């Protein structure tokens, strides 16, 4: 995907608010995209946006166009964004989850443009006529319209998201070993025996119960060491105070 | 998921910028979440935020707390958000794709809090100590820090997103039937014959070629009708102008 991100052009049509241009640029930078194109931006907005946190370089390299057609000329696939409901749409509308998948596929072959309309009016019918199809972010019907910067962030996130990651834990922390959990269980049992919590005749069943409990803690290796330290200290004190 | 959305508490710790509070509220409203909690917000920011587009109701019902602990008291699972790298994290860190899946599961049982730190400093070590684990949005290492409103939007989107939708097209537009594509192919062939494009001895192979081409257009039923209209008109004119 890395090289392919260079092939995506984020096209903002007639953006009016510098904060939104900046937010779009920042999201692009967050997710490793760099090609920003502005069609007919409100000049003051564009100049002010250049101070967006962490995205100056990207904004300096943003290209400005006077027409939508000019901004799309090198793109083989043009996808618009919409909150639907606003008008009779003549285009196929795809939910973001599926649309992003099609875009990812197309980016392997060549440049793709993703169009966002102005904050107030969205994409005009004329803008839409340049699109092959539209993406809809799955917002609630009664409050469908999204903030521009957030809409850009969501589309880019869906493009870089890893479906496989949702299914499996990428566990970076080293888990406590069975050996350490057994040591911890032993220390805990010892401490509870010294404290009179455990009765000799139920010691075996209590040990099993404690073992299940220490396993349920799902401890990291480091935390297991710390817990063992706690109980060693407690045991030391219990033995020290015990009547000899 | 609908009823479960009521169980998620979005907790903003020490937010400073009214636009960010407003953006977080707007994203919640976009995705059908309603429980916003603010810990120690900068007063002016909170008051100004109340004008956020389409989220007034949500902001009016936002609860204010003076400590993180108070804001979390009814939650059985507390998940923090981080851009990592900033410090030695003592918590398991899960990518958003997987973390959201765990949250969805927990929301079936009871309330879950999702914590976001201040724009400048993120969550403090003290805030983090209240968390069971952390979520990381998969941003680029060299520009990991996200805008607060965008981060909230991404987490909520991942919670409402439908994995199955990514795999199958929810095709709402009615596709052209084979019968109509055949009619269209016939009209096109006729027009090309009348225009002298098709030679009688290659007519059969040309017909097959045209049929493949009309199928590749992937036309909607409505567009197929329109195209047939084009060719009927063209044929009418070609025949009218033909020498009799």
Contacts between the chains, C-beta under 8 A, distances in Angstrom:
chain1	res1	chain2	res2	distance
A	19	B	19	6.8
A	23	B	147	5.8
A	23	B	149	7.7
A	23	B	150	6.6
A	26	B	146	7.6
A	26	B	147	5.7
A	26	B	150	7.6
A	27	B	146	7.7
A	27	B	147	7.4
A	27	B	150	5.8
A	29	B	140	7.3
A	29	B	143	4.6
A	30	B	137	7.9
A	30	B	139	4.2
A	30	B	140	6.3
A	30	B	143	5.7
A	30	B	144	7.3
A	30	B	145	7.9
A	30	B	146	5.5
A	30	B	150	7.9
A	31	B	139	6.4
A	31	B	140	6.7
A	32	B	140	4.8
A	53	B	145	7.7
A	53	B	147	7.6
A	54	B	143	5.1
A	54	B	145	7.0
A	55	B	143	7.9
A	92	B	171	7.4
A	92	B	172	7.4
A	92	B	173	5.1
A	92	B	220	7.4
A	93	B	172	6.7
A	94	B	169	7.0
A	94	B	170	7.5
A	95	B	162	7.5
A	95	B	165	5.1
A	95	B	170	6.4
A	96	B	161	7.8
A	97	B	161	5.9
A	97	B	162	6.1
A	97	B	163	7.3
A	97	B	165	4.2
A	97	B	166	3.9
A	98	B	165	5.5
A	98	B	166	5.6
A	98	B	167	7.7
A	98	B	168	7.3
A	98	B	169	5.9
A	98	B	170	7.0
A	100	B	166	7.5
A	101	B	166	5.3
A	101	B	167	7.8
A	137	B	30	7.9
A	137	B	157	7.4
A	138	B	157	7.9
A	138	B	160	6.3
A	138	B	161	7.0
A	138	B	162	7.3
A	139	B	30	4.2
A	139	B	31	6.4
A	140	B	29	7.3
A	140	B	30	6.3
A	140	B	31	6.7
A	140	B	32	4.8
A	143	B	29	4.7
A	143	B	30	5.7
A	143	B	54	5.1
A	143	B	55	7.9
A	144	B	30	7.3
A	145	B	30	7.8
A	145	B	53	7.7
A	145	B	54	7.0
A	146	B	26	7.6
A	146	B	27	7.6
A	146	B	30	5.5
A	146	B	153	7.7
A	147	B	23	5.8
A	147	B	26	5.8
A	147	B	27	7.4
A	147	B	53	7.6
A	147	B	149	7.0
A	147	B	153	7.8
A	149	B	23	7.7
A	149	B	147	7.0
A	149	B	149	7.3
A	149	B	150	6.2
A	150	B	23	6.6
A	150	B	26	7.6
A	150	B	27	5.8
A	150	B	30	7.9
A	150	B	149	6.2
A	150	B	150	5.5
A	150	B	153	4.1
A	153	B	146	7.7
A	153	B	147	7.7
A	153	B	150	4.1
A	153	B	153	6.2
A	153	B	154	6.1
A	154	B	153	6.1
A	154	B	154	6.5
A	154	B	157	5.2
A	157	B	137	7.4
A	157	B	138	7.9
A	157	B	154	5.2
A	157	B	157	7.2
A	157	B	158	7.9
A	158	B	157	8.0
A	158	B	161	7.9
A	160	B	138	6.3
A	161	B	96	7.7
A	161	B	97	5.9
A	161	B	138	7.0
A	161	B	158	7.9
A	162	B	95	7.5
A	162	B	97	6.1
A	162	B	138	7.3
A	163	B	97	7.3
A	163	B	163	7.1
A	163	B	166	6.8
A	165	B	95	5.1
A	165	B	97	4.1
A	165	B	98	5.5
A	165	B	138	8.0
A	166	B	97	3.9
A	166	B	98	5.6
A	166	B	100	7.5
A	166	B	101	5.3
A	166	B	163	6.8
A	167	B	98	7.7
A	167	B	101	7.9
A	168	B	98	7.3
A	169	B	94	6.8
A	169	B	98	5.8
A	170	B	94	7.6
A	170	B	95	6.3
A	170	B	98	7.1
A	171	B	92	7.5
A	172	B	92	7.7
A	172	B	93	6.7
A	173	B	92	5.3
A	220	B	92	7.4
